[in-house]
Amino acid sequence: QVQLVESGGGLVQAGGSLRLSCASSGIIFRLYTLGWYRQAPGKQRELVATITSGGTTNYADSVKGRFTITRDNAKNTAILQMNSLKPEDTAVYYCNAFRVATVSDYWGQGTQVAVSS
């Protein structure tokens, strides 16, 4: 059974930092592209950042220079370090694991991030 479990969300003031973690089980973690997505109330889910199995990263323009995605294949964990948070970063953040070769696509349950002004 595949599981992706996010943690680390919470309430923070603007300018603060949070570190989100995504712990996985049931997949060959190192073969997957890992991603963080977010969905604010009344809006569609959007890409925040991804990291491929080879370590290549990609970021939404809105978070470039503030957020950093990393992965630890030994611990089957993906991390999203979020600095200089803004109220517009408020959303539920979801972890995603995707593998093209097997068309496998898994999601976590989400973790709430709220940034106050």
C-alpha positions in Angstrom: 0.0 0.0 0.0 1.4 3.4 -1.1 1.4 6.2 1.5 2.5 9.7 1.3 2.2 11.6 4.6 2.8 15.3 4.9 3.7 17.1 8.0 5.1 20.5 9.2 2.2 22.8 8.3 0.9 25.4 10.6 0.3 29.1 11.2 3.1 31.5 10.8 3.5 35.3 10.4 4.4 36.9 7.2 8.2 36.7 6.7 8.5 33.5 8.7 9.5 30.0 7.7 8.1 26.5 7.6 9.5 23.2 6.7 7.2 20.6 5.2 8.1 16.9 5.1 6.6 14.1 3.0 7.3 10.6 4.2 6.6 7.9 1.7 6.2 4.1 1.9 5.2 1.4 -0.6 7.1 2.8 -3.6 10.6 2.7 -4.9 11.1 6.3 -3.8 14.3 7.0 -5.7 12.7 6.3 -9.0 9.9 8.9 -8.6 9.6 12.6 -9.4 8.5 14.3 -6.2 6.4 17.4 -6.1 4.7 19.8 -3.9 1.4 21.4 -4.9 -1.0 23.7 -3.2 -4.6 24.6 -3.3 -6.0 27.8 -1.8 -9.7 28.2 -1.0 -11.7 28.8 -4.2 -8.7 28.1 -6.4 -7.3 25.3 -8.5 -4.5 23.1 -7.3 -1.2 24.5 -8.5 2.4 23.4 -8.8 4.8 24.7 -6.2 8.0 22.7 -6.9 9.2 19.4 -8.2 12.4 17.4 -8.0 13.2 14.6 -10.4 14.9 11.3 -9.5 18.1 12.8 -10.8 17.8 15.8 -8.6 16.6 18.4 -11.1 14.4 21.0 -9.5 11.6 23.2 -10.9 9.7 26.0 -9.1 6.7 28.1 -9.7 7.7 31.7 -10.4 5.8 32.8 -7.3 8.1 30.9 -5.0 11.5 31.1 -6.7 14.1 32.3 -4.4 12.0 31.6 -1.3 11.2 27.9 -1.4 13.6 25.0 -1.7 12.7 21.4 -2.5 15.0 18.6 -1.6 14.9 14.8 -1.3 16.5 12.2 0.9 16.3 8.9 -0.9 17.8 7.0 2.1 14.9 8.2 4.3 12.2 8.1 1.5 11.4 11.8 2.4 10.9 15.0 0.4 11.3 18.4 2.0 9.9 21.8 1.1 11.7 24.6 3.0 9.6 27.7 2.8 11.2 31.0 3.7 9.9 34.6 3.5 6.4 33.4 3.6 3.6 35.7 2.4 -0.2 35.7 3.1 -0.7 34.5 -0.5 1.2 31.3 0.3 -1.8 30.3 2.5 -3.1 27.0 1.2 -3.3 23.2 1.7 0.0 21.8 0.5 0.1 18.3 -1.1 2.9 16.0 -1.7 3.0 14.1 -5.0 5.0 11.1 -6.3 5.0 10.5 -10.0 6.8 8.0 -12.3 6.4 8.2 -16.0 7.6 4.7 -16.8 4.8 3.1 -14.9 2.3 5.9 -15.1 2.1 5.9 -11.3 0.7 9.0 -9.6 0.2 9.2 -5.8 -0.9 12.0 -3.5 -0.8 12.7 0.2 -3.7 14.0 2.3 -2.3 17.5 2.5 -1.1 19.8 5.3 -2.5 23.3 6.0 -0.2 26.3 5.8 -1.6 29.6 7.0 0.4 32.9 6.8 -0.9 35.9 8.7 -0.2 39.5 7.7 
